[in-house]
Amino acid sequence: MLKILPQLLLHPFYLMSVACATYDEQKINLDQPGALDLILCETPRPQICTKEYNPVCATRIDGSVKTGSTACTSCADIDVVGYRSGEC
């Protein structure tokens, strides 16, 4: 039991370090697990949005990401597929 204890203690730290990877370092493949967390933009696309700042991380068709000021302004861009809450 004592030999397994250090491994059990280090395992959560390994998982936390993997979970901290940022999306802006790589393109997101929409077929990857977790891509379903994406809130998809609806049709018709917004024509007018209010001026506010509630940042979202928008995912484009090519898989790249960018920070938008709101979900509305992000989805107004035809190249944006969807978004997640918060900055990229």
Backbone hydrogen bonds, N-H to C=O, Kabsch-Sander energy under -0.5 kcal/mol:
donor,donor_aa,acceptor,acceptor_aa,energy
5,L,1,M,-1.4
8,L,4,I,-2.2
9,L,5,L,-2.0
10,L,6,P,-1.8
11,H,7,Q,-1.8
13,F,9,L,-0.5
14,Y,10,L,-1.9
15,L,11,H,-2.1
16,M,12,P,-2.2
17,S,13,F,-2.0
18,V,14,Y,-1.8
19,A,15,L,-1.9
20,C,16,M,-0.8
21,A,18,V,-1.3
24,D,88,C,-0.7
25,E,22,T,-0.7
26,Q,23,Y,-1.3
28,I,63,G,-3.5
29,N,27,K,-0.5
30,L,28,I,-0.6
32,Q,29,N,-2.2
35,A,32,Q,-1.7
37,D,34,G,-1.7
38,L,35,A,-1.4
39,I,83,Y,-2.9
40,L,38,L,-0.7
41,C,81,V,-2.5
52,E,50,T,-1.0
54,N,52,E,-0.5
54,N,69,S,-2.9
56,V,68,G,-2.0
57,C,84,R,-2.9
58,A,56,V,-0.8
58,A,66,K,-2.9
59,T,82,G,-2.8
60,R,58,A,-0.5
60,R,64,S,-3.0
61,I,79,D,-2.2
63,G,60,R,-1.7
66,K,58,A,-2.1
68,G,56,V,-2.7
74,S,70,T,-1.8
75,C,71,A,-2.7
76,A,72,C,-1.2
77,D,73,T,-0.5
77,D,74,S,-1.2
78,I,76,A,-0.5
80,V,77,D,-1.7
81,V,59,T,-3.0
82,G,59,T,-1.2
83,Y,39,I,-2.0
84,R,57,C,-1.6
86,G,55,P,-2.0
